[in-house]
Amino acid sequence: MPGIGNRTELPQATPHAGCSCCSTNAATPPRQETADAEFLVEGLTCGHCVETVKKAASTVEGVNAATVELVAGGTSRLRIAGSADPAAVREAVTAAGYTVSR
């Protein structure tokens, strides 16, 4: 671009009052510590089973995210991100009709 020597000479953007992405006054949310856990779940056979287990696990206080690696007819893996009590996660999955083997 003619008339511009280098990028350091470009004017700085002015942050908008309500914009949290570029405001220098934006508060940084506190980082929440998470303790991930993994469970082995038996009895899952399809995508519906996966969704049921994820939904059951997600209802437990302290669960930030739940993912399931389906092994149809075998032992699937349920991974939890968050600080939930493992016993509460086991109880929720068992109440949904599945067996938690570990």
N, C-alpha and C positions, 0 to 999 in steps of 0.2 A: 504494500500500500504506500503510495507516495506521501511524503511528509512525516512518516512515522519512523523514527530511528530504531527503536527496539521496544520490546514488550514492557519494559519497566517504565516507559514514558506514557503508557496508556493510563487514562483516568481510572480510578478505583470505582467500583460499583457502590452505590449508596444503598445500604440495607433498608428495607421497608419496615415500617413499625410493627406490622403484624406477622412478618415472615420469620419463621423459626429456623429456616435453613441457612440464612445468611446474616441474621442479626447477631451483632456482637454481644447482645444482652440475653441471648437465648440460653435458657437453663439446660444443662446437660442432665438427662435423667440418670438417677443412680443406677449403677450396674448391679443387677441381681445375680447373686451367686447361684449356680445350678449344680446339682449333683446328679449326673446321669446314671440310670440303672437299666439293666437288661433282664428280661424274664423269658423263660422258655414256656411256650403255650402249646398245648395239644388240642386237637379237635377242629382246627380251622381247615375248611375245604374250599373256600371261594372268597371272592371280593366282599360279599355280604358279611361273612364271618370277620374279615379284616376290619370292616367299618364298625361292626358291633363291638369288637374288642377295643378299637381306638376310642370309640365313643364312651365306653365304660371306663376306660383308664383316664380319659380326659375329665371325667366328673370328679375325680379325686382332687382334693385341695392340694395345691403345690405342683401339679402337673402343668408344665408350660407347653409341652408338645408330646405327642405319642405317635410312633410309627411302627408298622408291622411288616416284617419280611415273611411272606407267606411261603410255607412249604406244605403244599396240599397233601393231606394224608400223613404228614410227618410232624415234626416239632418246629413250629414257627417261632420267630424272635419278635418280642415286643420291646421296643426301646422307648424309654421315658426320659425327657429332659425336664429338670425341675428339682424341687426339694421335697417331693412327696414321700410319705411313709410307705416303704415297700410292702408292708403288711396290708395297708389300705388298698394298694394297687392290686395285690393278689386277691383280696376279698372282692373287689369290684369286678375283676375278670371272672372269678369263680361264680359270682352272682349272675353274670351274663351267660353262664352255661358252659364255660370252658375250663380246662384243667391247666393249672400253672404248675409245671414240674420243677421249676427253680426260679 
